[in-house]
Amino acid sequence: MAAGLSAGALALLPLLAASIGQYWPDMPARSVLAAQVEQESGWRVNAKLHTSRELGAGLGQFTKAFNKDGSVRFDAIGEMTAAHPEALRGWSWANAYAPHYQLPAVVLKNRDAYRLIKWASTDYDRLAMMDASHNSGLGSVIKRRRKCANTRGCDPGRWFGHLERSSTQSKVRHAGYGQSFADITNTHVRNVMIVRRPKYQAYFREK
């Protein structure tokens, strides 16, 4: 059951499972959230991405993004605590990396997106779009859906081969990231849903 799992994953999966049980007990595939945490941080509690554009913090890489003048463009922790004041009471940038806030926030952010993505053809596509939303925002996924709906042969209810190919994000490789933002999102979803997920399906005894 633990084959291929890192020490960090084994230490923190019980907390993730408990958070899912508390905040999203009918989540259709818990393995997706575990794979997402691995993709975001490699299960490293103090994982950090810091560029001139953004600061990403912790297991779920919650971000604070900056304008060119250094002012804050958006604050993911602020948004999450405002949306879920009871569940995330006490969370701030002062304790941004704390797993007992990060993992419930991962569950809640994904749950919120999943509930809004009602147009997906299958649960699998819905989970893939949910992951894309975690990476680049629900608005970005909605823009992909709109572009796909206006493209011949593109099915807006499906991710792979459809919304995957309909990004409106920048196609230019950005310094500090190594990929374009369009490629980052597509790689994120493919890694979570196809590459990293199977070992967590075994852990959660999912078919």
N, C-alpha and C positions, 0 to 999 in steps of 0.2 A: 504493500500500500504506500510505502514511503520511498519507493525506488525513484531515483532521479531528483529528489527534492533536496534543496540546500538546508543547512542547519538553520538559517534565518527563516526559511519557509516553515520548517517543522516547529520552530518556536512560536511563530505568529499565526499560523493557520487556525489554531483553536480560537483565538480572538476574532479572526475574520469570520469563522463559522458562527460564533456566538453573536456577532453583530448582525449577520444575515438572519439568524434565527429571531433576533429581537426586532429588526426593522424591516425585513423583507422575507418572511418565512415561506412565501410561495414563489420565491425566486426560481425560475425554471432551470437554471444551470449555474450552480455555485462555482463551478470550475472556471467560468469566464472571469469572475472577479479575482480569483486567485492568479490566473494567468495575467490579468491586467496589472496587478500589483508587481508581479515579477517583471513585466515589461517596463513599468514605470521606474522601478527602483531596485530591482534585483533583491527585494526583501531587506534592503539596507535602511535601517531606521533613519540614519542621518544623510540619506541621499540628497544631493543638491545639484540643480542646474542653475547657473547664474550667467546670464548674458546681458548685453546692454538693453535688451528688450524685456527680459523677464527674470524672475527668481522662481524656481520650482523647488518645493520643499517636501521631503518626507516620502513615506511609502507610496502615497498616491500622487505625489508631485503636484500638490495644490500650488497655484501660481499667483504671483503679484506681477502684473505687467505694467510697463512704463512707457510714457510718451517720450518723444525726442528731448523735451526740455526737462526730463527727469520726474515729472509729476506722475502720479499713479493713474493708469488707464483703467485697470480693474483689479479687484482684490478677491480672489476665490475664497479665501477663508472668511473674509467679511461677508461675502454673499451667502456662504453656507451657514454661518452662525445666524444670519438674519432669517434665512429660510427655515432653519431648524433650531430655534432658540432653546428648547428644552433638551433635546438630544445632545447638542454641542455646546451647552452652557459652559463658559470658562475657557473656551478655545480661542486663541489669538496668535499673533505672530511671535509673542513672547514664548509660547510653548508649542510652536507650529509643528514640531517633529514628533510629538507624543503619540505613540501607536494607539492609545486608547481614545484618541480623537481622530487620528488619521483613518483608521480602518472603518469605524462607523460612518465617517464622512464619505469614504469610497462607496459604501453600500447605499447611503442616502442619495448621493449625487447620481449614481447609476440608476437607482430606482426611479428617481424623478424623471430622468430622460426616457427610460423605458416606457413609463406610463404615458408619455406624450407622443411617442413614436407609434402611432396607431395604424399607420398605412403600410407597414411591412407585410410582405406576403407570407412569411413563416416566422416562427419564434427565432430560428437561427439568424435570419436576416435582421430581425428586430434587435437581437443581441449584438450583432455586428455593427449596426447603426448606433446603438447605445455606446459601444466602445469608441466609435468615431466621434461621438458627441463628447465623451470624456476627454478625448485628445484635443479636439479643435473647436468644440462648442456646438450646441444644438442648432444654432443659426447657420453654421457652416453645412451641417447635414441637410437642413431644409433647402439651402441654396443648391446643393447637389441634386436633391429630389426635383426641384423646379427645372433645373437644366436637363435632367434625364427625361422628365415628362415631355419636354419639348424637343427631344432628340429621337429620330426614327430608330426603332429597334431597341431602345433602352426601356427597361422595366423599372419604374420608380419604387416598386415594392421589394426589389432585390438589391443586395449589396455587391457581391462579387461579380465582376464583369458588367455591372450596371452603374449604380451610384459610385462604385469604386473608380469608374472611368469618367465621372462627371464632375470632377472637382472644379470649383471656381477659385480655389486658393492659388497663391503664387506658385508658379512653376520654376522660379529662380532659386538656385541653391543659396542658402543664407549662411553667412559666417557665424560660427559657433554652434551650428546644427549639423552641417555636413550634407544636408538634403534640402530640397524645397519643402515648403509646408504641405503642399499636396502629397508629396511622396512620404513625408513623415506620417501623415494620417493613414495613408494606404498601407504602409509598412506596419504601423501599430496594429491595425485591425487584423492583418494577415498573421502577424506573430502571435497575437492573443488568441484568435479563433482557430488557427491551424497548427502553428508551431509549438506554442507553450501549453496549450490547454490539455492535451491528452494525459499528461502525468497527474494533473489535478482532477481529471475525470476519474482516474483510478483512486485517488485519495478520497474523493467524495462518493465513490462507488456509483457513479453515473454511467449510464449506458451510452 
